[in-house]
């Protein structure tokens, strides 16, 4: 499971695109709460995981956010996108 999480984190950092916790968790095959726990404390490389309602990383200070977090308004909201692009 940790390998799949690392693949998703690496992908989001590469494409510099936000993704909802729900979409990522579903693609990995765990609950959003389990994903949040596995990711650990806030840091820029995981700030791509966001709330589906606000599009923001939850409980992040500006210093914890990736500097390119708002590069695009696009947010991955479907697990299908991740499973297709990453072969999960």
C-alpha positions, 0 to 999 in steps of 0.5 A: 500500500505504501508503494501505491501511495508513493506512486500517487504522491510522485505523480501529483508532484510531477504533474503539479495538480491537486487531487481529492483525498477521496479520488486518491484513496479509492484508486489506492484501495483504502479509506480517505482517513487511512490515506491521511494517516499514512501521509503524516504531517503537512508538508509541501510534497503532499499538499496536492491532496485536497478537500473536494469542497474547498479545493484546499489542503486541510489544516495547512499553513501557507508554508506547508503548501507547495509553491505551485499548488495553484498553478492550475485550477484543475483538480483530479476528482475521479479515481479513474483518472489515477488508475488509468494514468498510473496503472493502479 
